[in-house]
């Protein structure tokens, strides 16, 4: 690639070296092409920014990175925060939290917070929760909807079953109907999966006996 010398005086021999070629990322090569276009067009930053759809401040950052770090400074920078948050909870406090959790596995972080406060240990409930989560001592919360679904699983369509004629499979459902005066009736509905034929009957109760009578009538 011969464009390096036109952008950065004296950099041609460096850019052609196999070692540098391996260390320059695709993003860095793209930026060098943009800066080369910028130099070839009279170093017009506004024109270059419009042509490539980038900000002028971005180009200035690239020039500054090359000035201070050379060609490798145009490589993509790490997005990792320069300062990572370090745990500030003393090890003995974390150990006490884990110990209490093992003694009282059903207690929430809020109850543990109160107990630790009585012992003179000042630590927030959110910190207790983070420590327990890192130690794998908090079970994944299951929603009430999923819990009830697990207790009462629905009947599923048998795998591999084929419906060839009406009556092979019928879906049944019930719902209640409120009448004036507070009286409640129950509507039984059956739908043939293949023909979509629908049968409805109303009964005074949602008993298994009425369900059996309705099924016999449908068949």
C-alpha positions in Angstrom: 0.0 0.0 0.0 1.6 3.3 -1.1 -0.8 5.8 0.4 0.9 5.9 3.8 3.8 8.1 2.6 1.4 10.7 1.1 -0.4 11.0 4.5 2.4 10.7 6.9 5.9 11.9 5.7 8.6 9.3 6.1 6.2 6.5 7.0 6.3 4.6 3.8 9.0 2.2 4.7 7.5 1.6 8.1 4.0 0.9 6.7 5.3 -1.6 4.2 7.0 -3.7 6.9 5.4 -7.1 7.5 5.3 -6.6 11.2 3.4 -3.3 11.1 1.1 -4.7 8.4 0.0 -7.5 10.8 -0.6 -5.0 13.6 -2.6 -2.5 11.7 -6.3 -3.3 11.9 -8.9 -3.0 9.1 -10.3 0.1 10.9 -6.8 1.7 11.0 -6.3 1.2 7.2 -9.7 2.7 6.6 -8.8 5.8 8.6 -5.5 6.2 6.8 -7.4 6.2 3.5 -9.6 9.0 4.7 -6.7 11.0 5.9 -4.9 10.5 2.6 -8.0 11.8 0.8 -8.0 14.7 3.1 -4.4 15.6 2.2 -5.0 15.1 -1.5 -7.9 17.6 -1.4 -6.0 20.5 0.2 -6.5 19.3 3.8 -10.1 20.6 3.7 -11.5 19.0 6.8 -15.1 20.1 6.3 -15.1 18.7 2.7 -13.6 15.4 3.9 -16.1 15.1 6.7 -19.0 15.6 4.3 -17.6 13.2 1.7 -17.1 10.3 4.2 -20.0 11.2 6.5 -17.9 11.6 9.6 -17.4 14.4 12.1 -14.6 16.9 11.9 -13.8 16.4 15.6 -13.3 12.7 14.8 -10.7 13.5 12.2 -8.9 15.8 14.6 -8.8 12.9 17.1 -7.2 10.7 14.5 -4.5 13.2 13.7 -3.8 13.7 17.4 -3.6 9.9 17.9 -1.1 9.6 15.0 0.9 12.5 16.3 1.3 11.0 19.8 1.3 7.2 19.0 2.2 6.8 15.4 0.3 4.6 12.8 -0.7 2.1 15.5 -2.5 4.9 17.2 -5.2 4.7 14.5 -6.2 1.2 15.5 -9.5 0.8 17.3 -9.2 1.7 20.9 -10.4 -0.6 23.6 -13.9 0.3 24.9 -13.1 -1.1 28.3 -13.4 1.5 31.1 -10.0 2.8 32.1 -11.1 2.7 35.7 -12.9 -0.4 36.9 -14.9 -0.4 40.0 -13.1 -2.4 42.6 -15.0 -4.3 45.4 -14.9 -2.2 48.6 -16.6 -4.7 50.9 -14.0 -6.2 53.3 -13.4 -9.9 52.9 -14.6 -10.6 56.5 -17.9 -8.9 55.9 -18.4 -10.8 52.6 -17.7 -14.0 54.5 -20.2 -13.1 57.2 -22.9 -12.4 54.6 -22.3 -15.8 53.0 -22.3 -17.5 56.4 -25.7 -15.9 57.3 -27.1 -16.9 54.0 -26.2 -20.5 54.6 -27.8 -20.4 58.0 -30.9 -18.7 56.7 -31.3 -19.7 53.0 -34.8 -18.3 52.8 -34.0 -14.9 54.1 -33.8 -12.0 51.6 -31.0 -9.5 51.3 -33.2 -7.0 53.3 -33.5 -9.4 56.3 -29.8 -10.1 56.2 -29.2 -6.3 56.1 -31.2 -5.8 59.3 -29.4 -8.7 61.1 -26.0 -7.4 60.1 -26.9 -3.9 61.2 -27.7 -5.4 64.7 -24.3 -6.9 64.7 -22.7 -3.5 63.9 -21.9 -4.4 60.3 -22.9 -1.5 58.1 -23.5 -2.8 54.6 -26.4 -2.0 52.2 -29.0 -4.5 51.0 -27.9 -4.0 47.4 -24.3 -4.8 48.3 -25.5 -8.0 50.0 -27.5 -8.9 46.9 -24.5 -8.4 44.7 -22.2 -10.5 46.9 -24.8 -13.4 47.0 -25.3 -13.2 43.3 -21.5 -13.4 42.6 -21.4 -16.5 44.8 -24.3 -18.1 43.0 -26.5 -18.1 46.1 -29.5 -16.4 44.6 -31.8 -18.6 42.6 -33.2 -17.3 39.4 -36.7 -15.9 40.0 -39.5 -17.7 38.3 -42.6 -15.7 37.4 -46.0 -16.7 38.9 -47.3 -17.4 35.4 -44.5 -19.8 34.7 -44.9 -21.4 38.1 -48.6 -22.1 37.5 -47.9 -23.4 34.0 -45.4 -25.9 35.4 -47.9 -27.1 38.0 -50.6 -27.5 35.4 -49.0 -28.3 32.1 -51.2 -28.1 29.0 -51.8 -31.1 26.8 -49.7 -30.9 23.7 -50.4 -32.1 20.2 -48.8 -35.5 19.9 -45.5 -35.4 17.9 -45.9 -37.0 14.5 -49.7 -37.4 14.7 -51.5 -36.7 11.4 -55.1 -35.6 11.1 -56.7 -37.2 8.0 -60.4 -36.9 8.6 -62.9 -34.8 10.6 -63.3 -36.0 14.2 -59.7 -37.2 14.5 -59.0 -34.3 16.9 -61.5 -32.0 18.7 -60.5 -29.0 20.8 -62.8 -28.3 23.8 -63.1 -25.3 26.1 -65.5 -23.9 28.7 -66.3 -20.4 29.8 -68.9 -19.0 32.2 -71.7 -16.6 31.3 -73.1 -14.2 33.9 -76.8 -13.6 33.8 -78.8 -10.8 35.4 -79.4 -11.5 39.0 -75.9 -13.1 39.5 -76.8 -16.5 38.0 -73.9 -18.2 36.2 -74.1 -20.6 33.3 -71.3 -22.6 31.6 -70.8 -22.7 27.8 -69.1 -25.8 26.5 -67.5 -25.4 23.1 -66.0 -28.0 20.8 -64.2 -27.3 17.5 -63.1 -29.9 15.0 -59.4 -29.1 14.1 -59.8 -30.2 10.5 -63.2 -29.0 9.4 -63.5 -26.1 11.9 -67.0 -27.3 12.7 -68.1 -25.8 16.0 -70.6 -27.2 18.6 -71.8 -25.1 21.6 -74.0 -26.1 24.5 -74.9 -24.4 27.8 -75.1 -26.2 31.1 -76.0 -25.1 34.7 -72.6 -26.4 36.1 -69.1 -27.1 35.0 -69.2 -30.7 36.2 -67.4 -33.6 34.7 -70.8 -35.3 34.1 -71.9 -32.4 31.9 -68.5 -32.5 30.2 -69.0 -36.2 29.4 -72.6 -35.6 28.2 -71.3 -32.8 25.9 -68.5 -35.0 24.5 -71.0 -37.8 23.7 -73.2 -35.4 21.9 -70.3 -34.1 19.8 -69.2 -37.6 18.8 
